[in-house]
Amino acid sequence: MNFAAHVEATAHAQPERTALVWDGGTLTYGELDARAGGFARSLAGRGLHAGHRVALVIPNRWQLVVAVLGGLKAGVTVAPLDPLLKPEERAEILADLKPALLLEDVQAERAEWTTRDAPVAPALVLYTSGSTGRPKGALLSHAAVDFAQRSWAGPVMALTPDDVVLAALPLSHSFGLNGALLAPLLVGSAVRLVERFTPEGVADLLSRETITVFPGVATMFRRLLDLPAFAGGPRLRLAVSGAAPCPWETAQAWRARTGVRIVRGYGMTELFRPLSYLAADPSDFPDAVGRAVPGVEARVVDDDGRTLGAGDAGELLIRTPAVMDAYLGAPEDTRAVLADGWFRTGDLATIDRDGWVRITGRKRERILRAGHSVFPPEVEAMLLTHPDVAEAAVVGVAHAELGEEVAAFVVLRSAARATADELICYCRERLAGYKYPRRVRLVGALPRSATGKVLKAKLAAEG
């Protein structure tokens, strides 16, 4: 089912129910659906239809919600892009996406528009940082989006129409878009939009307003706990972590301070949230990320693809109705991760006899910084565009607040004079704020194995 049809149904049954709240305004479900209909009509008026892609570069405002729902209504493929991307990063994504239209704002038009029942195009393109040095767009079907929202709203968060969900996460990212926006709209909850997270601002909202569910990343929870007077919110019943591991110590400290549990889980842009703890199940283990949610399968395999037994470590494979169809325009990258319906996560894990999954390492390079995935090849590729850089290796190093920090080891060309600070500034001007390396070390040579492979584990230990 096209997701927008769920919002239409709520709008027809309870048009006065509050859908969106933000500083200075609200939209009911009836108004939200009408504005989404107006946007769908404007797209049709421009000649856009199934097969066209529409890029949205809009912050956490009602305009983004209207554009996402209106795009789905019209049957186009919607691509929310992070407004904080640097011009070069945005240009690279747009060159890959080839959108028929790019929008940075939406007008408050109204129209009756009934969602088409049989969409023939993907619903969403969500971009992930490039594991091969360039960003990749994950194509997600309407069926995948529908399954994902039912999972989020049902077993993971147990949402009801009486809930008010805080949307302080970037809605251009998978966790924010699904857990903080679409899942609440599926069941008729209200969404409290926050354009930009600050610990003081969110603490104030939680204390003053009726907010019952708070999806966030570990860094958000930690920064709130750093406020001496923070005590949660009087109506808050659940917090949900995602995008990066939430340390057990943070989850325990949060519960002790607020009396509210953080439901932890595991997912990625290509999969939504296939592994999770569940709102109705009090089970919690310090070292496990959850277990497969209903309708999802997980297994671990060895290097030859053989399924391993309980407790044995191997690469984690997941089969879920919410998996992406493909990476846009990247068949080889798609084949590298998708086979026979199973997605190769690139993470190493064990699964015990009760299904609890524990991540033990990574087979594919990835840095998780404050909930954002950063792939070293993308940062290395940027460093190598600097005329003074001969070689670069990027690794993640432990960081108490962010989880991991991006660190780069750089070999300069002969007679080059670039400094570490200059290289940091160079990357900061060209990469999104969460991607660029905060630490750059100039070295005479990168450590390598006998076969010439850079020994990144050794660099990370030195970082």
C-alpha positions as CSV (number, residue, x, y, z in Angstrom):
1,M,0.0,0.0,0.0
2,N,1.1,3.6,-0.7
3,F,1.9,5.0,2.7
4,A,0.1,8.3,2.0
5,A,-3.2,6.3,1.9
6,H,-2.9,5.7,5.6
7,V,-2.8,9.5,6.3
8,E,-5.7,10.0,3.9
9,A,-7.7,7.4,5.9
10,T,-7.0,9.3,9.2
11,A,-7.8,12.6,7.6
12,H,-11.2,11.3,6.4
13,A,-12.1,9.7,9.7
14,Q,-10.7,12.3,12.1
15,P,-9.9,15.5,10.2
16,E,-9.5,17.6,13.4
17,R,-6.9,15.3,15.0
18,T,-3.6,17.0,15.4
19,A,-0.9,15.7,13.1
20,L,2.0,18.2,13.3
21,V,3.1,20.6,16.0
22,W,6.0,23.1,15.8
23,D,7.0,26.3,17.4
24,G,4.2,28.7,16.4
25,G,1.9,26.3,14.5
26,T,0.0,23.1,14.1
27,L,-1.6,21.1,11.3
28,T,-4.5,18.7,11.7
29,Y,-4.7,15.5,9.7
30,G,-7.3,17.1,7.5
31,E,-5.1,20.1,6.8
32,L,-2.0,18.0,6.3
33,D,-3.7,15.7,3.8
34,A,-5.1,18.7,1.9
35,R,-1.7,20.4,1.6
36,A,-0.2,17.1,0.5
37,G,-2.9,16.9,-2.1
38,G,-2.0,20.4,-3.2
39,F,1.6,19.4,-3.6
40,A,0.6,16.3,-5.5
41,R,-1.5,18.4,-7.9
42,S,1.4,20.8,-8.4
43,L,3.6,17.9,-9.4
44,A,1.1,16.6,-11.8
45,G,0.7,20.0,-13.2
46,R,4.4,20.0,-14.0
47,G,4.0,16.8,-15.8
48,L,5.7,14.6,-13.1
49,H,4.5,11.1,-12.7
50,A,5.7,7.6,-11.6
51,G,9.3,7.1,-12.7
52,H,10.3,10.7,-11.9
53,R,12.4,11.5,-8.9
54,V,11.9,14.6,-6.7
55,A,14.7,15.8,-4.4
56,L,13.7,17.6,-1.2
57,V,16.3,19.8,0.6
58,I,14.1,21.0,3.4
59,P,14.8,21.1,7.2
60,N,12.4,19.6,9.9
61,R,9.4,21.8,8.9
62,W,5.9,21.1,7.9
63,Q,6.9,21.8,4.3
64,L,9.1,18.6,4.3
65,V,6.3,16.5,5.6
66,V,3.8,17.8,3.0
67,A,6.3,17.3,0.2
68,V,7.1,13.7,1.3
69,L,3.4,12.8,1.5
70,G,2.4,14.7,-1.6
71,G,5.2,13.1,-3.6
72,L,4.0,9.7,-2.5
73,K,0.4,10.6,-3.4
74,A,1.5,11.6,-6.9
75,G,3.4,8.4,-7.3
76,V,6.8,10.0,-7.8
77,T,9.9,8.7,-6.0
78,V,10.8,11.0,-3.1
79,A,14.5,11.7,-2.1
80,P,14.9,13.7,1.1
81,L,18.4,15.2,1.2
82,D,20.3,16.5,4.2
83,P,20.1,20.4,4.1
84,L,23.5,20.4,5.9
85,L,25.3,18.8,3.0
86,K,28.1,20.9,1.4
87,P,27.5,22.1,-2.2
88,E,30.0,19.6,-3.5
89,E,28.3,16.7,-1.7
90,R,24.9,17.8,-2.8
91,A,26.1,18.2,-6.4
92,E,27.5,14.6,-6.3
93,I,24.2,13.2,-5.1
94,L,22.2,15.1,-7.6
95,A,24.4,13.9,-10.4
96,D,23.6,10.4,-9.3
97,L,19.9,11.0,-8.5
98,K,19.1,13.0,-11.7
99,P,15.9,14.4,-10.2
100,A,13.2,15.8,-12.4
101,L,12.7,18.5,-9.7
102,L,14.6,19.9,-6.7
103,L,12.7,21.8,-4.0
104,E,13.9,23.8,-1.0
105,D,10.4,25.0,0.0
106,V,6.8,24.2,-0.5
107,Q,3.8,26.5,-0.8
108,A,0.6,26.0,1.3
109,E,-1.7,24.9,-1.5
110,R,-4.7,22.7,-0.9
111,A,-6.4,20.1,-3.1
112,E,-8.4,16.9,-2.9
113,W,-6.2,14.1,-4.2
114,T,-6.7,10.4,-3.7
115,T,-3.6,8.3,-3.6
116,R,-3.1,5.9,-6.5
117,D,-3.6,2.3,-5.3
118,A,-0.9,0.6,-7.5
119,P,2.3,2.6,-7.6
120,V,4.8,1.3,-10.1
121,A,7.8,3.3,-9.0
122,P,9.9,3.1,-5.8
123,A,8.6,5.2,-2.9
124,L,11.9,6.6,-1.6
125,V,15.5,7.1,-2.4
126,L,17.5,7.5,0.8
127,Y,21.2,8.2,0.4
128,T,23.9,6.6,2.5
129,S,27.5,7.7,2.7
130,G,29.7,6.0,0.2
131,S,31.3,2.7,1.3
132,T,33.1,2.8,-2.0
133,G,34.0,6.5,-2.0
134,R,30.7,7.9,-3.3
135,P,27.2,8.1,-1.8
136,K,24.7,5.5,-2.8
137,G,20.9,5.9,-3.1
138,A,18.9,3.0,-1.6
139,L,15.7,2.4,-3.6
140,L,12.8,1.5,-1.3
141,S,9.5,0.2,-2.5
142,H,6.0,1.1,-1.1
143,A,5.8,-2.4,0.3
144,A,9.1,-2.0,2.1
145,V,8.0,1.4,3.6
146,D,4.6,0.0,4.7
147,F,6.2,-3.0,6.4
148,A,8.8,-0.8,8.1
149,Q,6.2,1.6,9.5
150,R,4.0,-1.2,10.8
151,S,7.0,-2.7,12.6
152,W,8.1,0.7,14.1
153,A,4.6,1.7,15.2
154,G,3.7,-1.8,16.4
155,P,6.2,-4.0,18.2
156,V,9.0,-1.5,18.5
157,M,7.3,1.5,19.9
158,A,3.7,0.4,20.6
159,L,2.3,3.7,19.3
160,T,-1.3,4.8,19.7
161,P,-3.3,7.8,18.5
162,D,-2.7,9.4,22.0
163,D,1.0,9.5,21.6
164,V,3.0,12.6,20.8
165,V,6.4,11.7,19.2
166,L,9.3,14.1,19.2
167,A,10.9,14.6,15.8
168,A,14.3,16.1,16.7
169,L,16.2,13.8,14.5
170,P,17.0,14.9,10.9
171,L,14.0,13.8,8.9
172,S,16.2,13.4,5.8
173,H,17.8,10.4,7.5
174,S,16.2,6.9,7.7
175,F,15.8,6.8,11.5
176,G,14.2,10.2,11.7
177,L,12.0,9.8,8.7
178,N,10.7,6.4,9.7
179,G,10.8,6.3,13.5
180,A,10.0,9.9,14.3
181,L,7.6,10.8,11.4
182,L,6.1,8.1,9.2
183,A,5.4,5.5,12.0
184,P,3.5,8.0,14.2
185,L,1.5,9.2,11.2
186,L,0.6,5.6,10.4
187,V,-1.4,5.3,13.6
188,G,-2.7,8.8,13.9
189,S,-0.2,10.1,16.6
190,A,0.9,13.7,16.7
191,V,4.5,14.6,15.7
192,R,6.3,17.5,17.5
193,L,8.7,18.9,14.9
194,V,12.1,20.3,16.1
195,E,14.1,22.0,13.4
196,R,17.4,21.5,15.2
197,F,18.3,19.5,18.3
198,T,19.8,21.4,21.3
199,P,19.9,19.8,24.7
200,E,18.5,22.9,26.4
201,G,15.7,23.2,23.8
202,V,14.6,19.6,24.0
203,A,14.8,19.5,27.8
204,D,12.5,22.5,27.9
205,L,10.1,20.9,25.5
206,L,10.0,17.6,27.4
207,S,9.3,19.5,30.6
208,R,6.6,21.9,29.2
209,E,4.8,19.9,26.5
210,T,3.0,16.6,26.3
211,I,5.6,14.4,24.6
212,T,5.3,10.6,25.1
213,V,7.9,9.1,22.8
214,F,11.5,10.3,22.1
215,P,13.4,8.7,19.2
216,G,17.0,9.8,19.4
217,V,20.7,8.8,19.1
218,A,23.0,8.1,22.0
219,T,24.7,11.5,21.7
220,M,21.3,13.2,22.3
221,F,20.6,11.2,25.4
222,R,24.1,11.8,26.7
223,R,23.9,15.6,26.2
224,L,20.6,15.7,27.9
225,L,22.0,13.8,30.9
226,D,24.8,16.3,31.1
227,L,22.3,19.0,32.0
228,P,22.2,18.8,35.9
229,A,18.5,19.7,36.1
230,F,17.3,17.4,33.4
231,A,14.7,14.8,34.7
232,G,12.9,13.7,31.5
233,G,9.3,14.7,31.0
234,P,6.1,14.1,33.0
235,R,4.3,12.2,30.1
236,L,7.4,10.6,28.5
237,R,6.8,6.8,28.4
238,L,9.5,5.6,26.0
239,A,12.8,6.6,24.4
240,V,14.1,4.8,21.3
241,S,17.7,4.7,20.2
242,G,19.0,4.1,16.7
243,A,21.5,5.0,14.0
244,A,24.4,3.9,16.2
245,P,24.9,1.7,19.3
246,C,23.6,3.2,22.5
247,P,26.0,2.3,25.3
248,W,24.5,0.3,28.1
249,E,25.9,2.8,30.6
250,T,24.0,5.6,28.8
251,A,20.8,3.6,28.7
252,Q,21.1,2.7,32.4
253,A,21.9,6.3,33.4
254,W,18.9,7.6,31.4
255,R,16.5,5.1,33.1
256,A,17.8,6.0,36.5
257,R,17.4,9.8,35.8
258,T,14.1,9.7,34.0
259,G,12.4,6.4,34.9
260,V,12.0,5.7,31.2
261,R,13.5,2.9,29.2
262,I,15.5,3.4,26.0
263,V,14.5,0.7,23.5
264,R,17.7,-0.1,21.6
265,G,18.0,-1.7,18.2
266,Y,20.0,-2.2,15.0
267,G,19.4,-1.1,11.4
268,M,20.7,0.8,8.5
269,T,19.3,2.9,5.6
270,E,18.9,-0.2,3.4
271,L,17.0,-2.2,6.0
272,F,15.2,0.2,8.3
273,R,15.2,-1.5,11.8
274,P,15.3,-5.4,11.4
275,L,16.6,-6.1,14.9
276,S,15.3,-4.5,18.0
277,Y,14.1,-4.8,21.6
278,L,10.3,-4.4,21.8
279,A,8.2,-1.9,23.8
280,A,6.1,-4.7,25.3
281,D,9.0,-7.0,26.2
282,P,11.0,-6.0,29.2
283,S,14.1,-8.1,28.2
284,D,17.3,-6.1,28.0
285,F,20.9,-7.3,27.8
286,P,24.0,-5.1,27.9
287,D,25.8,-6.6,25.0
288,A,22.9,-7.5,22.6
289,V,21.3,-5.1,20.0
290,G,18.0,-7.0,20.0
291,R,16.6,-9.8,18.0
292,A,14.7,-10.1,14.7
293,V,11.4,-8.3,14.8
294,P,8.3,-10.2,13.6
295,G,8.6,-11.0,9.9
296,V,12.4,-10.7,9.8
297,E,15.0,-13.4,9.7
298,A,18.7,-13.1,10.7
299,R,21.6,-15.6,10.4
300,V,25.4,-15.5,10.5
301,V,27.6,-17.1,7.9
302,D,31.3,-17.9,7.4
303,D,33.4,-16.6,4.5
304,D,32.1,-19.4,2.3
305,G,28.5,-18.5,3.0
306,R,27.8,-21.4,5.3
307,T,25.3,-20.8,8.1
308,L,26.9,-21.0,11.5
309,G,25.5,-22.3,14.7
310,A,24.3,-20.6,17.8
311,G,27.1,-18.5,19.4
312,D,29.5,-18.8,16.4
313,A,30.7,-15.5,15.0
314,G,30.3,-14.6,11.3
315,E,28.9,-12.0,9.0
316,L,25.4,-11.0,9.9
317,L,22.8,-11.5,7.1
318,I,19.2,-10.3,7.3
319,R,16.1,-11.1,5.2
320,T,13.3,-8.6,5.6
321,P,10.3,-7.3,3.6
322,A,11.7,-3.8,4.3
323,V,15.0,-4.3,2.5
324,M,15.9,-1.9,-0.4
325,D,15.3,-3.1,-3.9
326,A,18.7,-1.9,-5.1
327,Y,21.2,0.9,-5.1
328,L,20.3,3.4,-7.7
329,G,22.4,2.9,-10.8
330,A,24.9,0.6,-9.0
331,P,24.2,-3.0,-10.0
332,E,27.6,-4.2,-8.8
333,D,27.2,-2.6,-5.4
334,T,23.8,-4.1,-5.2
335,R,25.0,-7.6,-6.0
336,A,27.7,-7.2,-3.4
337,V,25.2,-6.9,-0.6
338,L,22.0,-8.6,-1.9
339,A,21.7,-12.3,-2.8
340,D,18.7,-14.6,-2.7
341,G,16.8,-12.1,-0.6
342,W,19.5,-11.8,2.1
343,F,21.3,-8.6,2.8
344,R,24.9,-8.7,3.8
345,T,25.3,-6.2,6.5
346,G,29.1,-6.1,6.7
347,D,28.9,-6.5,10.4
348,L,30.2,-9.5,12.4
349,A,27.9,-11.0,14.9
350,T,26.7,-14.0,17.0
351,I,23.2,-15.1,17.4
352,D,22.3,-17.2,20.5
353,R,19.7,-19.9,20.8
354,D,17.1,-17.4,21.8
355,G,17.8,-15.2,18.8
356,W,19.6,-12.3,20.6
357,V,22.1,-10.7,18.3
358,R,25.5,-9.4,19.5
359,I,27.7,-7.4,17.2
360,T,31.4,-8.4,17.5
361,G,33.1,-6.4,14.8
362,R,32.9,-5.1,11.2
363,K,33.7,-6.8,8.0
364,R,33.0,-3.7,6.0
365,E,34.5,-0.3,6.9
366,R,32.1,2.0,8.7
367,I,32.5,4.7,11.4
368,L,29.5,5.5,13.5
369,R,29.8,9.1,14.7
370,A,27.0,10.5,16.8
371,G,24.5,8.3,15.0
372,H,25.8,9.1,11.5
373,S,27.4,6.4,9.3
374,V,30.7,7.7,7.8
375,F,32.5,5.4,5.3
376,P,36.3,6.0,5.2
377,P,36.7,5.7,1.4
378,E,34.6,8.8,0.9
379,V,36.7,10.8,3.3
380,E,39.9,9.4,1.9
381,A,38.8,10.3,-1.6
382,M,38.2,13.9,-0.5
383,L,41.7,14.1,1.1
384,L,43.3,12.8,-2.1
385,T,41.9,15.7,-4.1
386,H,44.2,18.0,-2.1
387,P,47.3,18.6,-4.2
388,D,49.6,18.1,-1.3
389,V,48.3,14.6,-0.3
390,A,49.9,11.5,-1.6
391,E,48.1,8.9,0.6
392,A,45.4,8.9,3.2
393,A,43.8,6.4,5.5
394,V,40.8,7.1,7.6
395,V,39.7,5.2,10.7
396,G,37.3,5.5,13.6
397,V,38.7,6.1,17.0
398,A,36.8,5.8,20.3
399,H,35.1,8.9,21.6
400,A,33.3,9.1,25.0
401,E,30.4,11.2,23.8
402,L,30.1,10.6,20.0
403,G,30.9,6.8,20.1
404,E,33.5,7.2,17.4
405,E,35.4,10.1,15.9
406,V,36.8,10.4,12.4
407,A,40.6,10.3,12.3
408,A,42.9,10.6,9.2
409,F,46.5,9.6,8.7
410,V,48.1,11.4,5.8
411,V,51.3,11.1,3.8
412,L,52.2,14.3,2.0
413,R,53.8,14.6,-1.4
414,S,57.5,15.4,-1.6
415,A,58.2,19.1,-0.7
416,A,54.5,19.6,0.2
417,R,53.8,22.0,3.1
418,A,50.2,21.4,4.1
419,T,49.5,21.2,7.8
420,A,47.1,19.0,9.7
421,D,44.9,22.0,10.5
422,E,44.8,23.0,6.8
423,L,43.7,19.5,5.8
424,I,40.9,19.6,8.4
425,C,39.7,22.9,7.1
426,Y,39.9,21.6,3.5
427,C,37.6,18.7,4.3
428,R,35.3,20.8,6.5
429,E,34.6,23.0,3.6
430,R,33.7,20.1,1.3
431,L,32.1,17.4,3.5
432,A,29.0,17.5,5.8
433,G,29.8,18.4,9.4
434,Y,29.6,14.8,10.7
435,K,32.0,13.4,8.0
436,Y,35.1,15.5,8.1
437,P,38.1,14.3,10.2
438,R,38.6,16.2,13.5
439,R,42.0,14.5,13.8
440,V,44.6,14.5,11.1
441,R,48.1,13.1,11.7
442,L,50.8,13.6,9.2
443,V,53.0,10.5,8.8
444,G,56.0,9.5,6.8
445,A,54.3,6.2,5.6
446,L,51.2,4.2,6.2
447,P,51.7,0.8,7.9
448,R,51.1,-2.0,5.5
449,S,51.0,-5.8,5.5
450,A,53.2,-8.0,3.4
451,T,50.6,-7.8,0.6
452,G,50.5,-4.0,0.7
453,K,47.2,-3.6,2.6
454,V,47.0,-0.7,4.9
455,L,46.9,-1.9,8.5
456,K,44.0,0.2,9.7
457,A,43.6,-1.6,13.0
458,K,47.1,-0.5,13.9
459,L,46.2,3.1,12.9
460,A,43.0,3.0,15.0
461,A,45.0,1.8,18.0
462,E,47.4,4.8,17.6
463,G,44.5,7.3,17.0
